[in-house]
Amino acid sequence: MSGYKTLEFDSLCVHSGVGEYEHGPVVPPIYQTSTFKFENAAHGGSLFKGEQQGYIYSRMANPTIEAMENSVAQLEGGIKALGCSSGMAAISTTFMALLKAGDHVVCAESVYGPTSTLLATIFTKFDIQVTFVDSSNFSEITKAVRTNTKVLYMETPGNPTLAITDLKKCADLANSINAKLVVDNTFMGPAIQRPFEFGAHVVLHSMTKSLNGHADVVAGIIVLNDMNDYKLFRKVLNQMGGVIDPFNAFLVHRGLKTLDLRMRKMSENAMKIAQFLENHPKIEWVSYPGLKSHPQYEIGQNQHRMNGCMISFEVKGGFEAGETLMNSVKLATLAVSLGGVETLVQHPASMTHASMDKEVRLKAKITDGLVRYSVGIESADDLIDDLEHALNMVKIEELV
Ligand SMILES: *Cc1c(COP(=O)(O)O)cnc(C)c1O
């Protein structure tokens, strides 16, 4: 398709990654096969030697998976992507590819829970050191850097506080110390934020969230913008084995077609809901990148095309009030995960971040009454009615 690179983002969502296939299907077929037939011994040999292009075995490459990978690579503005069996497979593969014993990682403290656990408990077994910092305060990152720092690992907006990290500053710092800036872009996705534009070296996602968008797949992806990095990562993924399967790749590729549309509607809804919450007497504070009250509002506006679907807020009355709200919403579904078409709500202190040491949790500003709300594509009016009703159930006696 000529002139491909010049298409607007919403057009790319629909058309990127779709190739030519036998019989002319409009969407890539699902090549649900583990292995591919060689024409003869010499053909198999030349595929293995890399003298000829072709498919061998689906852990190594598969056309349905490649179609989806090419789409995400284009949407992120990278050159190549590697589909993984989950977001965590993308994250662990990335650390495996970039780190060796004796290396050090500077990691944002407000990251996906299992990411910090992985670094703090599993990679430390292989003598990889980690320092967690409040990455919304850039000087903390600078101070944490050591001579053996090889990776700056950032998630912005952070989970679940929505603290925003300045990606350009992080990229400049990484370049100056010969380290890689890795960005988990799950919360915003490429319709909203494209970390390569700010100098990131590796962008990864849990595609379980907004890229697939329909809460029916667990998958991840690593996007690279350097061919040598791609070759290295591909080898590591192939050997570690955490690849995506063709059917899930097909579903994600289908979800991508409406990515821009979904993120627009979700961002629009989220802005209305954030404003409603900000003016509600039972709400202590609201964190949403689109509100001027967000502490890193300016950085966010510079990094984001829209404001995203994630809102966190603190209900007055702490833990119990948070619980009452959880038990009183009817339209929003009480579940972890995010970025799907249905609105989800969860309470990090008792759920996703319950295993975190309380002191560490509070230091990371994940307070007892913090509620994380992932806005879907329902009517904003219905969602506001639902919250209004649930907040009415929070008893005045519960207010401190
Ligand atoms: C969900 C999530 C992950 C992990 O992804 P899985 O697909 O569940 O393995 C990583 N990072 C962020 C920001 C997430 O929200």
The ligand as an SDF file (V2000), in Angstrom:
LIG
                    3D

 15 15  0  0  0  0  0  0  0  0999 V2000
   -2.2670   -5.1610   33.0510 C   0  0  0  0  0  0  0  0  0  0  0  0
   -0.9870   -4.4490   32.9970 C   0  0  0  0  0  0  0  0  0  0  0  0
    0.2250   -5.1470   32.8310 C   0  0  0  0  0  0  0  0  0  0  0  0
    0.2990   -6.6540   32.7800 C   0  0  0  0  0  0  0  0  0  0  0  0
   -0.3530   -7.1710   31.6790 O   0  0  0  0  0  0  0  0  0  0  0  0
   -0.9610   -8.6530   31.5870 P   0  0  0  0  0  0  0  0  0  0  0  0
   -1.4830   -8.6820   30.2050 O   0  0  0  0  0  0  0  0  0  0  0  0
   -1.9880   -8.7790   32.6480 O   0  0  0  0  0  0  0  0  0  0  0  0
    0.1890   -9.5820   31.8210 O   0  0  0  0  0  0  0  0  0  0  0  0
    1.3750   -4.4100   32.7430 C   0  0  0  0  0  0  0  0  0  0  0  0
    1.3600   -3.0560   32.8290 N   0  0  0  0  0  0  0  0  0  0  0  0
    0.2290   -2.3730   32.9960 C   0  0  0  0  0  0  0  0  0  0  0  0
    0.2830   -0.8880   33.0880 C   0  0  0  0  0  0  0  0  0  0  0  0
   -0.9810   -3.0380   33.0980 C   0  0  0  0  0  0  0  0  0  0  0  0
   -2.0980   -2.3360   33.2790 O   0  0  0  0  0  0  0  0  0  0  0  0
  1  2  1  0
  2  3  1  0
  2 14  2  0
  3  4  1  0
  3 10  2  0
  4  5  1  0
  5  6  1  0
  6  7  2  0
  6  8  1  0
  6  9  1  0
 10 11  1  0
 11 12  2  0
 12 13  1  0
 12 14  1  0
 14 15  1  0
M  END
$$$$
